[in-house]
Amino acid sequence: MSERLRIETIDEVFFPAPVRDGQGHIVPAPQEALDELQRIKEEWQTPHPRLPHEEPLVSLGPTTKDGQEGYSVRKEIIYH
């Protein structure tokens, strides 16, 4: 039997920025998004009281919000 996972986004911070260059290649996230990613990782992935089936996760990825492209830093929980 395969394990079913569920991911819940707890908080999300959007950074408007170009996601692709002129040739269509994905460009790196802006420094402020990387800084926020590190800040949230340090806060979110430190020990907190959690249920045994909960795992904290912080993710960064390209996205579109309100028709504008950019990068999103997400604070999430994986439920096993």
mmCIF file of the N, C-alpha and C atoms, coordinates in Angstrom:
data_MODEL
# 
_entry.id   MODEL 
# 
loop_
_atom_site.group_PDB 
_atom_site.id 
_atom_site.type_symbol 
_atom_site.label_atom_id 
_atom_site.label_alt_id 
_atom_site.label_comp_id 
_atom_site.label_asym_id 
_atom_site.label_entity_id 
_atom_site.label_seq_id 
_atom_site.pdbx_PDB_ins_code 
_atom_site.Cartn_x 
_atom_site.Cartn_y 
_atom_site.Cartn_z 
_atom_site.occupancy 
_atom_site.B_iso_or_equiv 
_atom_site.pdbx_formal_charge 
_atom_site.auth_seq_id 
_atom_site.auth_comp_id 
_atom_site.auth_asym_id 
_atom_site.auth_atom_id 
_atom_site.pdbx_PDB_model_num 
ATOM 1   N N  . MET A 1 1  ? 0.851  -1.170 0.000   1.00 0.00 ? 1  MET A N  1 
ATOM 2   C CA . MET A 1 1  ? 0.000  0.000  0.000   1.00 0.00 ? 1  MET A CA 1 
ATOM 3   C C  . MET A 1 1  ? 0.897  1.233  0.000   1.00 0.00 ? 1  MET A C  1 
ATOM 4   N N  . SER A 1 2  ? 0.613  2.203  -0.838  1.00 0.00 ? 2  SER A N  1 
ATOM 5   C CA . SER A 1 2  ? 1.429  3.413  -0.885  1.00 0.00 ? 2  SER A CA 1 
ATOM 6   C C  . SER A 1 2  ? 1.005  4.385  0.208   1.00 0.00 ? 2  SER A C  1 
ATOM 7   N N  . GLU A 1 3  ? 1.982  5.154  0.651   1.00 0.00 ? 3  GLU A N  1 
ATOM 8   C CA . GLU A 1 3  ? 1.736  6.129  1.709   1.00 0.00 ? 3  GLU A CA 1 
ATOM 9   C C  . GLU A 1 3  ? 1.113  7.380  1.088   1.00 0.00 ? 3  GLU A C  1 
ATOM 10  N N  . ARG A 1 4  ? 0.086  7.886  1.713   1.00 0.00 ? 4  ARG A N  1 
ATOM 11  C CA . ARG A 1 4  ? -0.577 9.087  1.221   1.00 0.00 ? 4  ARG A CA 1 
ATOM 12  C C  . ARG A 1 4  ? -0.068 10.285 2.009   1.00 0.00 ? 4  ARG A C  1 
ATOM 13  N N  . LEU A 1 5  ? 0.369  11.282 1.296   1.00 0.00 ? 5  LEU A N  1 
ATOM 14  C CA . LEU A 1 5  ? 0.857  12.497 1.919   1.00 0.00 ? 5  LEU A CA 1 
ATOM 15  C C  . LEU A 1 5  ? -0.081 13.649 1.598   1.00 0.00 ? 5  LEU A C  1 
ATOM 16  N N  . ARG A 1 6  ? -0.156 14.566 2.531   1.00 0.00 ? 6  ARG A N  1 
ATOM 17  C CA . ARG A 1 6  ? -0.921 15.791 2.299   1.00 0.00 ? 6  ARG A CA 1 
ATOM 18  C C  . ARG A 1 6  ? -0.020 16.939 2.722   1.00 0.00 ? 6  ARG A C  1 
ATOM 19  N N  . ILE A 1 7  ? 0.051  17.970 1.891   1.00 0.00 ? 7  ILE A N  1 
ATOM 20  C CA . ILE A 1 7  ? 0.855  19.149 2.207   1.00 0.00 ? 7  ILE A CA 1 
ATOM 21  C C  . ILE A 1 7  ? -0.076 20.329 2.378   1.00 0.00 ? 7  ILE A C  1 
ATOM 22  N N  . GLU A 1 8  ? 0.068  21.021 3.500   1.00 0.00 ? 8  GLU A N  1 
ATOM 23  C CA . GLU A 1 8  ? -0.736 22.207 3.784   1.00 0.00 ? 8  GLU A CA 1 
ATOM 24  C C  . GLU A 1 8  ? 0.189  23.422 3.825   1.00 0.00 ? 8  GLU A C  1 
ATOM 25  N N  . THR A 1 9  ? -0.155 24.451 3.040   1.00 0.00 ? 9  THR A N  1 
ATOM 26  C CA . THR A 1 9  ? 0.594  25.701 3.077   1.00 0.00 ? 9  THR A CA 1 
ATOM 27  C C  . THR A 1 9  ? 0.060  26.534 4.231   1.00 0.00 ? 9  THR A C  1 
ATOM 28  N N  . ILE A 1 10 ? 0.947  26.886 5.153   1.00 0.00 ? 10 ILE A N  1 
ATOM 29  C CA . ILE A 1 10 ? 0.590  27.660 6.337   1.00 0.00 ? 10 ILE A CA 1 
ATOM 30  C C  . ILE A 1 10 ? 0.729  29.155 6.061   1.00 0.00 ? 10 ILE A C  1 
ATOM 31  N N  . ASP A 1 11 ? 1.780  29.521 5.334   1.00 0.00 ? 11 ASP A N  1 
ATOM 32  C CA . ASP A 1 11 ? 2.038  30.926 5.019   1.00 0.00 ? 11 ASP A CA 1 
ATOM 33  C C  . ASP A 1 11 ? 2.810  30.979 3.710   1.00 0.00 ? 11 ASP A C  1 
ATOM 34  N N  . GLU A 1 12 ? 2.629  32.078 2.978   1.00 0.00 ? 12 GLU A N  1 
ATOM 35  C CA . GLU A 1 12 ? 3.309  32.244 1.698   1.00 0.00 ? 12 GLU A CA 1 
ATOM 36  C C  . GLU A 1 12 ? 3.688  33.713 1.528   1.00 0.00 ? 12 GLU A C  1 
ATOM 37  N N  . VAL A 1 13 ? 4.925  33.934 1.079   1.00 0.00 ? 13 VAL A N  1 
ATOM 38  C CA . VAL A 1 13 ? 5.403  35.285 0.800   1.00 0.00 ? 13 VAL A CA 1 
ATOM 39  C C  . VAL A 1 13 ? 5.785  35.320 -0.678  1.00 0.00 ? 13 VAL A C  1 
ATOM 40  N N  . PHE A 1 14 ? 5.200  36.262 -1.424  1.00 0.00 ? 14 PHE A N  1 
ATOM 41  C CA . PHE A 1 14 ? 5.418  36.371 -2.866  1.00 0.00 ? 14 PHE A CA 1 
ATOM 42  C C  . PHE A 1 14 ? 6.394  37.501 -3.165  1.00 0.00 ? 14 PHE A C  1 
ATOM 43  N N  . PHE A 1 15 ? 7.359  37.223 -4.045  1.00 0.00 ? 15 PHE A N  1 
ATOM 44  C CA . PHE A 1 15 ? 8.342  38.214 -4.473  1.00 0.00 ? 15 PHE A CA 1 
ATOM 45  C C  . PHE A 1 15 ? 8.225  38.388 -5.979  1.00 0.00 ? 15 PHE A C  1 
ATOM 46  N N  . PRO A 1 16 ? 7.639  39.511 -6.434  1.00 0.00 ? 16 PRO A N  1 
ATOM 47  C CA . PRO A 1 16 ? 7.542  39.746 -7.875  1.00 0.00 ? 16 PRO A CA 1 
ATOM 48  C C  . PRO A 1 16 ? 8.944  39.832 -8.476  1.00 0.00 ? 16 PRO A C  1 
ATOM 49  N N  . ALA A 1 17 ? 9.177  39.089 -9.547  1.00 0.00 ? 17 ALA A N  1 
ATOM 50  C CA . ALA A 1 17 ? 10.483 39.080 -10.206 1.00 0.00 ? 17 ALA A CA 1 
ATOM 51  C C  . ALA A 1 17 ? 10.355 38.318 -11.518 1.00 0.00 ? 17 ALA A C  1 
ATOM 52  N N  . PRO A 1 18 ? 11.237 38.591 -12.468 1.00 0.00 ? 18 PRO A N  1 
ATOM 53  C CA . PRO A 1 18 ? 11.237 37.772 -13.682 1.00 0.00 ? 18 PRO A CA 1 
ATOM 54  C C  . PRO A 1 18 ? 11.586 36.332 -13.320 1.00 0.00 ? 18 PRO A C  1 
ATOM 55  N N  . VAL A 1 19 ? 10.938 35.403 -13.987 1.00 0.00 ? 19 VAL A N  1 
ATOM 56  C CA . VAL A 1 19 ? 11.169 33.987 -13.721 1.00 0.00 ? 19 VAL A CA 1 
ATOM 57  C C  . VAL A 1 19 ? 11.994 33.357 -14.845 1.00 0.00 ? 19 VAL A C  1 
ATOM 58  N N  . ARG A 1 20 ? 11.913 33.920 -16.050 1.00 0.00 ? 20 ARG A N  1 
ATOM 59  C CA . ARG A 1 20 ? 12.654 33.378 -17.199 1.00 0.00 ? 20 ARG A CA 1 
ATOM 60  C C  . ARG A 1 20 ? 13.425 34.503 -17.898 1.00 0.00 ? 20 ARG A C  1 
ATOM 61  N N  . ASP A 1 21 ? 14.561 34.102 -18.498 1.00 0.00 ? 21 ASP A N  1 
ATOM 62  C CA . ASP A 1 21 ? 15.342 35.070 -19.260 1.00 0.00 ? 21 ASP A CA 1 
ATOM 63  C C  . ASP A 1 21 ? 14.830 35.126 -20.698 1.00 0.00 ? 21 ASP A C  1 
ATOM 64  N N  . GLY A 1 22 ? 15.513 35.854 -21.560 1.00 0.00 ? 22 GLY A N  1 
ATOM 65  C CA . GLY A 1 22 ? 15.087 36.020 -22.952 1.00 0.00 ? 22 GLY A CA 1 
ATOM 66  C C  . GLY A 1 22 ? 15.030 34.739 -23.747 1.00 0.00 ? 22 GLY A C  1 
ATOM 67  N N  . GLN A 1 23 ? 15.805 33.725 -23.353 1.00 0.00 ? 23 GLN A N  1 
ATOM 68  C CA . GLN A 1 23 ? 15.787 32.434 -24.051 1.00 0.00 ? 23 GLN A CA 1 
ATOM 69  C C  . GLN A 1 23 ? 14.817 31.435 -23.411 1.00 0.00 ? 23 GLN A C  1 
ATOM 70  N N  . GLY A 1 24 ? 14.087 31.870 -22.385 1.00 0.00 ? 24 GLY A N  1 
ATOM 71  C CA . GLY A 1 24 ? 13.112 30.994 -21.748 1.00 0.00 ? 24 GLY A CA 1 
ATOM 72  C C  . GLY A 1 24 ? 13.663 30.147 -20.615 1.00 0.00 ? 24 GLY A C  1 
ATOM 73  N N  . HIS A 1 25 ? 14.920 30.357 -20.234 1.00 0.00 ? 25 HIS A N  1 
ATOM 74  C CA . HIS A 1 25 ? 15.513 29.608 -19.127 1.00 0.00 ? 25 HIS A CA 1 
ATOM 75  C C  . HIS A 1 25 ? 15.095 30.229 -17.792 1.00 0.00 ? 25 HIS A C  1 
ATOM 76  N N  . ILE A 1 26 ? 14.846 29.378 -16.813 1.00 0.00 ? 26 ILE A N  1 
ATOM 77  C CA . ILE A 1 26 ? 14.483 29.876 -15.479 1.00 0.00 ? 26 ILE A CA 1 
ATOM 78  C C  . ILE A 1 26 ? 15.695 30.569 -14.859 1.00 0.00 ? 26 ILE A C  1 
ATOM 79  N N  . VAL A 1 27 ? 15.461 31.756 -14.308 1.00 0.00 ? 27 VAL A N  1 
ATOM 80  C CA . VAL A 1 27 ? 16.524 32.529 -13.661 1.00 0.00 ? 27 VAL A CA 1 
ATOM 81  C C  . VAL A 1 27 ? 16.440 32.315 -12.146 1.00 0.00 ? 27 VAL A C  1 
ATOM 82  N N  . PRO A 1 28 ? 17.548 32.531 -11.452 1.00 0.00 ? 28 PRO A N  1 
ATOM 83  C CA . PRO A 1 28 ? 17.530 32.354 -9.994  1.00 0.00 ? 28 PRO A CA 1 
ATOM 84  C C  . PRO A 1 28 ? 16.559 33.317 -9.313  1.00 0.00 ? 28 PRO A C  1 
ATOM 85  N N  . ALA A 1 29 ? 16.093 32.914 -8.160  1.00 0.00 ? 29 ALA A N  1 
ATOM 86  C CA . ALA A 1 29 ? 15.216 33.761 -7.346  1.00 0.00 ? 29 ALA A CA 1 
ATOM 87  C C  . ALA A 1 29 ? 15.997 34.986 -6.884  1.00 0.00 ? 29 ALA A C  1 
ATOM 88  N N  . PRO A 1 30 ? 15.314 36.109 -6.664  1.00 0.00 ? 30 PRO A N  1 
ATOM 89  C CA . PRO A 1 30 ? 16.005 37.304 -6.173  1.00 0.00 ? 30 PRO A CA 1 
ATOM 90  C C  . PRO A 1 30 ? 16.554 37.081 -4.766  1.00 0.00 ? 30 PRO A C  1 
ATOM 91  N N  . GLN A 1 31 ? 17.572 37.842 -4.416  1.00 0.00 ? 31 GLN A N  1 
ATOM 92  C CA . GLN A 1 31 ? 18.237 37.681 -3.129  1.00 0.00 ? 31 GLN A CA 1 
ATOM 93  C C  . GLN A 1 31 ? 17.273 37.835 -1.959  1.00 0.00 ? 31 GLN A C  1 
ATOM 94  N N  . GLU A 1 32 ? 16.315 38.757 -2.054  1.00 0.00 ? 32 GLU A N  1 
ATOM 95  C CA . GLU A 1 32 ? 15.376 38.933 -0.936  1.00 0.00 ? 32 GLU A CA 1 
ATOM 96  C C  . GLU A 1 32 ? 14.521 37.686 -0.717  1.00 0.00 ? 32 GLU A C  1 
ATOM 97  N N  . ALA A 1 33 ? 14.208 36.938 -1.783  1.00 0.00 ? 33 ALA A N  1 
ATOM 98  C CA . ALA A 1 33 ? 13.471 35.681 -1.629  1.00 0.00 ? 33 ALA A CA 1 
ATOM 99  C C  . ALA A 1 33 ? 14.354 34.627 -0.959  1.00 0.00 ? 33 ALA A C  1 
ATOM 100 N N  . LEU A 1 34 ? 15.636 34.581 -1.336  1.00 0.00 ? 34 LEU A N  1 
ATOM 101 C CA . LEU A 1 34 ? 16.563 33.637 -0.716  1.00 0.00 ? 34 LEU A CA 1 
ATOM 102 C C  . LEU A 1 34 ? 16.773 33.964 0.758   1.00 0.00 ? 34 LEU A C  1 
ATOM 103 N N  . ASP A 1 35 ? 16.840 35.256 1.076   1.00 0.00 ? 35 ASP A N  1 
ATOM 104 C CA . ASP A 1 35 ? 16.982 35.668 2.477   1.00 0.00 ? 35 ASP A CA 1 
ATOM 105 C C  . ASP A 1 35 ? 15.760 35.270 3.297   1.00 0.00 ? 35 ASP A C  1 
ATOM 106 N N  . GLU A 1 36 ? 14.571 35.462 2.720   1.00 0.00 ? 36 GLU A N  1 
ATOM 107 C CA . GLU A 1 36 ? 13.330 35.079 3.413   1.00 0.00 ? 36 GLU A CA 1 
ATOM 108 C C  . GLU A 1 36 ? 13.261 33.565 3.590   1.00 0.00 ? 36 GLU A C  1 
ATOM 109 N N  . LEU A 1 37 ? 13.687 32.823 2.587   1.00 0.00 ? 37 LEU A N  1 
ATOM 110 C CA . LEU A 1 37 ? 13.727 31.369 2.676   1.00 0.00 ? 37 LEU A CA 1 
ATOM 111 C C  . LEU A 1 37 ? 14.589 30.938 3.869   1.00 0.00 ? 37 LEU A C  1 
ATOM 112 N N  . GLN A 1 38 ? 15.768 31.525 4.000   1.00 0.00 ? 38 GLN A N  1 
ATOM 113 C CA . GLN A 1 38 ? 16.667 31.175 5.097   1.00 0.00 ? 38 GLN A CA 1 
ATOM 114 C C  . GLN A 1 38 ? 16.064 31.558 6.447   1.00 0.00 ? 38 GLN A C  1 
ATOM 115 N N  . ARG A 1 39 ? 15.467 32.733 6.522   1.00 0.00 ? 39 ARG A N  1 
ATOM 116 C CA . ARG A 1 39 ? 14.853 33.196 7.769   1.00 0.00 ? 39 ARG A CA 1 
ATOM 117 C C  . ARG A 1 39 ? 13.744 32.243 8.215   1.00 0.00 ? 39 ARG A C  1 
ATOM 118 N N  . ILE A 1 40 ? 12.882 31.883 7.278   1.00 0.00 ? 40 ILE A N  1 
ATOM 119 C CA . ILE A 1 40 ? 11.763 30.997 7.611   1.00 0.00 ? 40 ILE A CA 1 
ATOM 120 C C  . ILE A 1 40 ? 12.281 29.607 7.976   1.00 0.00 ? 40 ILE A C  1 
ATOM 121 N N  . LYS A 1 41 ? 13.291 29.110 7.257   1.00 0.00 ? 41 LYS A N  1 
ATOM 122 C CA . LYS A 1 41 ? 13.858 27.796 7.595   1.00 0.00 ? 41 LYS A CA 1 
ATOM 123 C C  . LYS A 1 41 ? 14.343 27.767 9.035   1.00 0.00 ? 41 LYS A C  1 
ATOM 124 N N  . GLU A 1 42 ? 15.071 28.809 9.420   1.00 0.00 ? 42 GLU A N  1 
ATOM 125 C CA . GLU A 1 42 ? 15.607 28.852 10.781  1.00 0.00 ? 42 GLU A CA 1 
ATOM 126 C C  . GLU A 1 42 ? 14.494 28.883 11.817  1.00 0.00 ? 42 GLU A C  1 
ATOM 127 N N  . GLU A 1 43 ? 13.422 29.575 11.506  1.00 0.00 ? 43 GLU A N  1 
ATOM 128 C CA . GLU A 1 43 ? 12.295 29.685 12.433  1.00 0.00 ? 43 GLU A CA 1 
ATOM 129 C C  . GLU A 1 43 ? 11.413 28.440 12.407  1.00 0.00 ? 43 GLU A C  1 
ATOM 130 N N  . TRP A 1 44 ? 11.045 27.984 11.233  1.00 0.00 ? 44 TRP A N  1 
ATOM 131 C CA . TRP A 1 44 ? 10.023 26.959 11.061  1.00 0.00 ? 44 TRP A CA 1 
ATOM 132 C C  . TRP A 1 44 ? 10.543 25.550 11.299  1.00 0.00 ? 44 TRP A C  1 
ATOM 133 N N  . GLN A 1 45 ? 11.789 25.297 10.975  1.00 0.00 ? 45 GLN A N  1 
ATOM 134 C CA . GLN A 1 45 ? 12.289 23.934 11.068  1.00 0.00 ? 45 GLN A CA 1 
ATOM 135 C C  . GLN A 1 45 ? 13.023 23.661 12.379  1.00 0.00 ? 45 GLN A C  1 
ATOM 136 N N  . THR A 1 46 ? 13.001 24.615 13.300  1.00 0.00 ? 46 THR A N  1 
ATOM 137 C CA . THR A 1 46 ? 13.529 24.353 14.637  1.00 0.00 ? 46 THR A CA 1 
ATOM 138 C C  . THR A 1 46 ? 12.478 23.544 15.400  1.00 0.00 ? 46 THR A C  1 
ATOM 139 N N  . PRO A 1 47 ? 12.875 22.886 16.450  1.00 0.00 ? 47 PRO A N  1 
ATOM 140 C CA . PRO A 1 47 ? 11.905 22.057 17.177  1.00 0.00 ? 47 PRO A CA 1 
ATOM 141 C C  . PRO A 1 47 ? 10.709 22.871 17.709  1.00 0.00 ? 47 PRO A C  1 
ATOM 142 N N  . HIS A 1 48 ? 9.538  22.385 17.390  1.00 0.00 ? 48 HIS A N  1 
ATOM 143 C CA . HIS A 1 48 ? 8.268  22.915 17.873  1.00 0.00 ? 48 HIS A CA 1 
ATOM 144 C C  . HIS A 1 48 ? 7.439  21.724 18.299  1.00 0.00 ? 48 HIS A C  1 
ATOM 145 N N  . PRO A 1 49 ? 6.497  21.919 19.185  1.00 0.00 ? 49 PRO A N  1 
ATOM 146 C CA . PRO A 1 49 ? 5.604  20.789 19.495  1.00 0.00 ? 49 PRO A CA 1 
ATOM 147 C C  . PRO A 1 49 ? 4.768  20.442 18.251  1.00 0.00 ? 49 PRO A C  1 
ATOM 148 N N  . ARG A 1 50 ? 4.944  19.249 17.759  1.00 0.00 ? 50 ARG A N  1 
ATOM 149 C CA . ARG A 1 50 ? 4.202  18.779 16.584  1.00 0.00 ? 50 ARG A CA 1 
ATOM 150 C C  . ARG A 1 50 ? 3.749  17.353 16.824  1.00 0.00 ? 50 ARG A C  1 
ATOM 151 N N  . LEU A 1 51 ? 2.724  16.973 16.117  1.00 0.00 ? 51 LEU A N  1 
ATOM 152 C CA . LEU A 1 51 ? 2.277  15.585 16.160  1.00 0.00 ? 51 LEU A CA 1 
ATOM 153 C C  . LEU A 1 51 ? 3.280  14.717 15.398  1.00 0.00 ? 51 LEU A C  1 
ATOM 154 N N  . PRO A 1 52 ? 3.376  13.439 15.718  1.00 0.00 ? 52 PRO A N  1 
ATOM 155 C CA . PRO A 1 52 ? 4.380  12.573 15.082  1.00 0.00 ? 52 PRO A CA 1 
ATOM 156 C C  . PRO A 1 52 ? 4.240  12.487 13.559  1.00 0.00 ? 52 PRO A C  1 
ATOM 157 N N  . HIS A 1 53 ? 3.049  12.694 13.038  1.00 0.00 ? 53 HIS A N  1 
ATOM 158 C CA . HIS A 1 53 ? 2.849  12.577 11.590  1.00 0.00 ? 53 HIS A CA 1 
ATOM 159 C C  . HIS A 1 53 ? 3.009  13.913 10.854  1.00 0.00 ? 53 HIS A C  1 
ATOM 160 N N  . GLU A 1 54 ? 3.464  14.955 11.547  1.00 0.00 ? 54 GLU A N  1 
ATOM 161 C CA . GLU A 1 54 ? 3.653  16.264 10.927  1.00 0.00 ? 54 GLU A CA 1 
ATOM 162 C C  . GLU A 1 54 ? 5.147  16.545 10.719  1.00 0.00 ? 54 GLU A C  1 
ATOM 163 N N  . GLU A 1 55 ? 5.476  17.032 9.529   1.00 0.00 ? 55 GLU A N  1 
ATOM 164 C CA . GLU A 1 55 ? 6.865  17.383 9.214   1.00 0.00 ? 55 GLU A CA 1 
ATOM 165 C C  . GLU A 1 55 ? 6.888  18.787 8.622   1.00 0.00 ? 55 GLU A C  1 
ATOM 166 N N  . PRO A 1 56 ? 7.692  19.703 9.194   1.00 0.00 ? 56 PRO A N  1 
ATOM 167 C CA . PRO A 1 56 ? 7.753  21.054 8.659   1.00 0.00 ? 56 PRO A CA 1 
ATOM 168 C C  . PRO A 1 56 ? 8.534  21.079 7.341   1.00 0.00 ? 56 PRO A C  1 
ATOM 169 N N  . LEU A 1 57 ? 8.153  21.979 6.460   1.00 0.00 ? 57 LEU A N  1 
ATOM 170 C CA . LEU A 1 57 ? 8.804  22.115 5.162   1.00 0.00 ? 57 LEU A CA 1 
ATOM 171 C C  . LEU A 1 57 ? 8.785  23.584 4.784   1.00 0.00 ? 57 LEU A C  1 
ATOM 172 N N  . VAL A 1 58 ? 9.865  24.042 4.167   1.00 0.00 ? 58 VAL A N  1 
ATOM 173 C CA . VAL A 1 58 ? 9.915  25.383 3.588   1.00 0.00 ? 58 VAL A CA 1 
ATOM 174 C C  . VAL A 1 58 ? 10.296 25.196 2.134   1.00 0.00 ? 58 VAL A C  1 
ATOM 175 N N  . SER A 1 59 ? 9.555  25.822 1.225   1.00 0.00 ? 59 SER A N  1 
ATOM 176 C CA . SER A 1 59 ? 9.843  25.661 -0.193  1.00 0.00 ? 59 SER A CA 1 
ATOM 177 C C  . SER A 1 59 ? 9.912  27.018 -0.882  1.00 0.00 ? 59 SER A C  1 
ATOM 178 N N  . LEU A 1 60 ? 10.626 27.036 -1.994  1.00 0.00 ? 60 LEU A N  1 
ATOM 179 C CA . LEU A 1 60 ? 10.792 28.221 -2.823  1.00 0.00 ? 60 LEU A CA 1 
ATOM 180 C C  . LEU A 1 60 ? 10.603 27.789 -4.262  1.00 0.00 ? 60 LEU A C  1 
ATOM 181 N N  . GLY A 1 61 ? 9.789  28.516 -5.005  1.00 0.00 ? 61 GLY A N  1 
ATOM 182 C CA . GLY A 1 61 ? 9.608  28.156 -6.398  1.00 0.00 ? 61 GLY A CA 1 
ATOM 183 C C  . GLY A 1 61 ? 8.964  29.255 -7.202  1.00 0.00 ? 61 GLY A C  1 
ATOM 184 N N  . PRO A 1 62 ? 9.130  29.181 -8.535  1.00 0.00 ? 62 PRO A N  1 
ATOM 185 C CA . PRO A 1 62 ? 8.493  30.163 -9.410  1.00 0.00 ? 62 PRO A CA 1 
ATOM 186 C C  . PRO A 1 62 ? 6.988  29.963 -9.408  1.00 0.00 ? 62 PRO A C  1 
ATOM 187 N N  . THR A 1 63 ? 6.266  31.056 -9.520  1.00 0.00 ? 63 THR A N  1 
ATOM 188 C CA . THR A 1 63 ? 4.809  30.990 -9.513  1.00 0.00 ? 63 THR A CA 1 
ATOM 189 C C  . THR A 1 63 ? 4.247  32.244 -10.164 1.00 0.00 ? 63 THR A C  1 
ATOM 190 N N  . THR A 1 64 ? 2.961  32.274 -10.314 1.00 0.00 ? 64 THR A N  1 
ATOM 191 C CA . THR A 1 64 ? 2.258  33.457 -10.809 1.00 0.00 ? 64 THR A CA 1 
ATOM 192 C C  . THR A 1 64 ? 1.189  33.809 -9.790  1.00 0.00 ? 64 THR A C  1 
ATOM 193 N N  . LYS A 1 65 ? 1.098  35.080 -9.449  1.00 0.00 ? 65 LYS A N  1 
ATOM 194 C CA . LYS A 1 65 ? 0.095  35.538 -8.496  1.00 0.00 ? 65 LYS A CA 1 
ATOM 195 C C  . LYS A 1 65 ? -0.538 36.805 -9.041  1.00 0.00 ? 65 LYS A C  1 
ATOM 196 N N  . ASP A 1 66 ? -1.850 36.813 -9.130  1.00 0.00 ? 66 ASP A N  1 
ATOM 197 C CA . ASP A 1 66 ? -2.592 37.953 -9.668  1.00 0.00 ? 66 ASP A CA 1 
ATOM 198 C C  . ASP A 1 66 ? -2.044 38.393 -11.018 1.00 0.00 ? 66 ASP A C  1 
ATOM 199 N N  . GLY A 1 67 ? -1.667 37.418 -11.861 1.00 0.00 ? 67 GLY A N  1 
ATOM 200 C CA . GLY A 1 67 ? -1.183 37.697 -13.196 1.00 0.00 ? 67 GLY A CA 1 
ATOM 201 C C  . GLY A 1 67 ? 0.260  38.161 -13.272 1.00 0.00 ? 67 GLY A C  1 
ATOM 202 N N  . GLN A 1 68 ? 0.968  38.188 -12.145 1.00 0.00 ? 68 GLN A N  1 
ATOM 203 C CA . GLN A 1 68 ? 2.353  38.639 -12.126 1.00 0.00 ? 68 GLN A CA 1 
ATOM 204 C C  . GLN A 1 68 ? 3.249  37.457 -11.757 1.00 0.00 ? 68 GLN A C  1 
ATOM 205 N N  . GLU A 1 69 ? 4.347  37.293 -12.510 1.00 0.00 ? 69 GLU A N  1 
ATOM 206 C CA . GLU A 1 69 ? 5.245  36.197 -12.190 1.00 0.00 ? 69 GLU A CA 1 
ATOM 207 C C  . GLU A 1 69 ? 6.232  36.600 -11.107 1.00 0.00 ? 69 GLU A C  1 
ATOM 208 N N  . GLY A 1 70 ? 6.720  35.601 -10.416 1.00 0.00 ? 70 GLY A N  1 
ATOM 209 C CA . GLY A 1 70 ? 7.671  35.843 -9.351  1.00 0.00 ? 70 GLY A CA 1 
ATOM 210 C C  . GLY A 1 70 ? 8.011  34.544 -8.650  1.00 0.00 ? 70 GLY A C  1 
ATOM 211 N N  . TYR A 1 71 ? 8.548  34.683 -7.458  1.00 0.00 ? 71 TYR A N  1 
ATOM 212 C CA . TYR A 1 71 ? 8.928  33.534 -6.645  1.00 0.00 ? 71 TYR A CA 1 
ATOM 213 C C  . TYR A 1 71 ? 8.152  33.557 -5.342  1.00 0.00 ? 71 TYR A C  1 
ATOM 214 N N  . SER A 1 72 ? 7.792  32.372 -4.891  1.00 0.00 ? 72 SER A N  1 
ATOM 215 C CA . SER A 1 72 ? 7.013  32.231 -3.675  1.00 0.00 ? 72 SER A CA 1 
ATOM 216 C C  . SER A 1 72 ? 7.794  31.399 -2.665  1.00 0.00 ? 72 SER A C  1 
ATOM 217 N N  . VAL A 1 73 ? 7.888  31.920 -1.441  1.00 0.00 ? 73 VAL A N  1 
ATOM 218 C CA . VAL A 1 73 ? 8.473  31.175 -0.327  1.00 0.00 ? 73 VAL A CA 1 
ATOM 219 C C  . VAL A 1 73 ? 7.289  30.708 0.528   1.00 0.00 ? 73 VAL A C  1 
ATOM 220 N N  . ARG A 1 74 ? 7.205  29.384 0.715   1.00 0.00 ? 74 ARG A N  1 
ATOM 221 C CA . ARG A 1 74 ? 6.062  28.810 1.415   1.00 0.00 ? 74 ARG A CA 1 
ATOM 222 C C  . ARG A 1 74 ? 6.484  28.067 2.687   1.00 0.00 ? 74 ARG A C  1 
ATOM 223 N N  . LYS A 1 75 ? 5.740  28.300 3.744   1.00 0.00 ? 75 LYS A N  1 
ATOM 224 C CA . LYS A 1 75 ? 5.886  27.558 5.002   1.00 0.00 ? 75 LYS A CA 1 
ATOM 225 C C  . LYS A 1 75 ? 4.781  26.495 4.963   1.00 0.00 ? 75 LYS A C  1 
ATOM 226 N N  . GLU A 1 76 ? 5.190  25.224 5.038   1.00 0.00 ? 76 GLU A N  1 
ATOM 227 C CA . GLU A 1 76 ? 4.237  24.137 4.845   1.00 0.00 ? 76 GLU A CA 1 
ATOM 228 C C  . GLU A 1 76 ? 4.397  23.067 5.923   1.00 0.00 ? 76 GLU A C  1 
ATOM 229 N N  . ILE A 1 77 ? 3.387  22.224 6.007   1.00 0.00 ? 77 ILE A N  1 
ATOM 230 C CA . ILE A 1 77 ? 3.452  21.029 6.851   1.00 0.00 ? 77 ILE A CA 1 
ATOM 231 C C  . ILE A 1 77 ? 3.100  19.833 5.969   1.00 0.00 ? 77 ILE A C  1 
ATOM 232 N N  . ILE A 1 78 ? 3.919  18.800 6.047   1.00 0.00 ? 78 ILE A N  1 
ATOM 233 C CA . ILE A 1 78 ? 3.626  17.540 5.377   1.00 0.00 ? 78 ILE A CA 1 
ATOM 234 C C  . ILE A 1 78 ? 2.996  16.635 6.414   1.00 0.00 ? 78 ILE A C  1 
ATOM 235 N N  . TYR A 1 79 ? 1.835  16.091 6.080   1.00 0.00 ? 79 TYR A N  1 
ATOM 236 C CA . TYR A 1 79 ? 1.144  15.130 6.953   1.00 0.00 ? 79 TYR A CA 1 
ATOM 237 C C  . TYR A 1 79 ? 1.346  13.744 6.354   1.00 0.00 ? 79 TYR A C  1 
ATOM 238 N N  . HIS A 1 80 ? 1.925  12.844 7.146   1.00 0.00 ? 80 HIS A N  1 
ATOM 239 C CA . HIS A 1 80 ? 2.195  11.449 6.695   1.00 0.00 ? 80 HIS A CA 1 
ATOM 240 C C  . HIS A 1 80 ? 1.023  10.586 7.078   1.00 0.00 ? 80 HIS A C  1 
# 
